[in-house]
């Protein structure tokens, strides 16, 4: 996956490769002070795991959320 950006005021940019070390996103324009926890995002990723429904992918790769910056004590900065 090459870098792709969407939006103007709230911008999402993706990076990484499907079978590379990581796939990620950069969020720009997110207001400070919003509650954001890795577990909230992880729940959504877990819905993609094999066997969750008829439309999930057959792949068997771990998906683990890791917020690297922009969140302090559970709130966006």
ABEGO torsion letter per residue (X at the ends): XBBBBBEAABBBBBBEBAABABBBBBBBGBBBGBBBBAAAAAAAAAAABBGABAABBABBBBBBBBBABGBBGGBBX
